[in-house]
Amino acid sequence: MQPLDKYLAELSAQNMLRSLREIESAQGPHVKIDGRDQLLLCSNNYLGLANHPALIEAACSATRDFGVGSGASRLVSGSMSLHHRLEEEIAAFKGSEAALLFNSGYAANNGIIQGLLGPEDRVFSDALNHASIIDGCRISGAKIEIYPHNDMARLEQMLNAASELRRGRWLIVTDGVFSMDGDIAPLKDLVALKERFDAWLMVDDAHGGGVLGRRGRGTAEYCGCLAQIDLQMGTFGKAFGSYGAYLAASRPVIDLLINRSRSFIFSTSLPPGVVAANRAALQLVDSDEGRARRERLQENQRRFAGTLQRAGLDLCGSTTQIVPVLTHEPEPTMSAAGQLLKRGICLSGIRPPTVARGACRLRATLMADHDPAEIQAAAETIISVLSELETQK
Ligand SMILES: Cc1ncc(COP(=O)(O)O)c(C=O)c1O
């Protein structure tokens, strides 16, 4: 065994050691940790569907009828009717020609970018894109150009410069809602650029799907350009309350990925119970209940973010249910998260490498099921914990 103790001790000394927190109850607005009730402010179960009776019933019933496992990858014998029906329903939901399931958002971003691009191609990627996009770009072998976060003028310059020696396929890729800042990509501007420069536009809507847009179609619906996004990636593990991911795109793109995408080809397909839960989640998001849940989530977000903003805290430009509070350095960030846990509030302290050095933050995420009075009280507790830490400096 190579000695790892020194490395781990160094991480710990720098307040950078990560460890797992055991959650002893189901994902809801409250959870049990170390036997104590905590207000959960770091779950992606935005619409509260992870515990919804309709999803639980769909998962149980499909498991009884079709078993626990799918038995194989899609191209072998794991392409069950349930997978096909869900893909048709995703395509209808997103208004695309076709859709393809992946086993997770991480696998999707890896497999989509690797499947579409090769060394002769070029990808333009936002500086704050999710790690799975970064890894997908790397394994594709394409030339990678990182543009500063949401900086359309700089992206345009980079596209112009690359045009002089244009070869291969071009892909512009962005998160819809950025996972650490909670801000939104300027999709209409990106559409204009991808059309002008004849590139594909891919949007990772892990955090926008189900939540944004009047009908919950996500960031592209919110920005008014749903039909113009070539590659719409989304996940089922967040607002949809379940697990897995998808790409909605044209039929040729989906056919290419079935033939080339390694994370799609070389992995056992999603289990029947999960696929059935995803189908139930799509229906719910599309229903009046889905709309009511989106509205409750937005009200909680306005209340929580408004209170923090009025106290002068820096929320990193967030306009969504992801509400970061900038705390800069690891030490105050982790002290504040620890203090909050003692006061019954569980949220994440985010440090490098997830964010850049000096950009540590407390990151809160809201749910439709949170009680508005509790959300108000939580925002006030965060303000007082941060001001106590400030006076102790
Ligand atoms: C923007 C974004 N994309 C992709 C993923 C990965 O999705 P999954 O958890 O389904 O692997 C995440 C997960 O945190 C994410 O935030």
The ligand as an SDF file (V2000), in Angstrom:
LIG
                    3D

 16 16  0  0  0  0  0  0  0  0999 V2000
  -25.1800   20.4310  -14.1860 C   0  0  0  0  0  0  0  0  0  0  0  0
  -25.0800   18.9720  -13.8690 C   0  0  0  0  0  0  0  0  0  0  0  0
  -24.9350   18.1040  -14.8710 N   0  0  0  0  0  0  0  0  0  0  0  0
  -24.8480   16.7770  -14.6430 C   0  0  0  0  0  0  0  0  0  0  0  0
  -24.8950   16.2590  -13.3780 C   0  0  0  0  0  0  0  0  0  0  0  0
  -24.7820   14.7840  -13.1540 C   0  0  0  0  0  0  0  0  0  0  0  0
  -26.0400   14.2210  -13.0230 O   0  0  0  0  0  0  0  0  0  0  0  0
  -26.2200   12.8510  -12.2420 P   0  0  0  0  0  0  0  0  0  0  0  0
  -26.2530   13.1720  -10.7830 O   0  0  0  0  0  0  0  0  0  0  0  0
  -27.4960   12.2920  -12.7620 O   0  0  0  0  0  0  0  0  0  0  0  0
  -25.0300   12.0020  -12.5880 O   0  0  0  0  0  0  0  0  0  0  0  0
  -25.0630   17.1120  -12.2930 C   0  0  0  0  0  0  0  0  0  0  0  0
  -25.1390   16.5510  -10.9270 C   0  0  0  0  0  0  0  0  0  0  0  0
  -24.8990   17.1100   -9.9330 O   0  0  0  0  0  0  0  0  0  0  0  0
  -25.1440   18.5070  -12.5470 C   0  0  0  0  0  0  0  0  0  0  0  0
  -25.2640   19.3730  -11.5270 O   0  0  0  0  0  0  0  0  0  0  0  0
  1  2  1  0
  2  3  1  0
  2 15  2  0
  3  4  2  0
  4  5  1  0
  5  6  1  0
  5 12  2  0
  6  7  1  0
  7  8  1  0
  8  9  2  0
  8 10  1  0
  8 11  1  0
 12 13  1  0
 12 15  1  0
 13 14  2  0
 15 16  1  0
M  END
$$$$
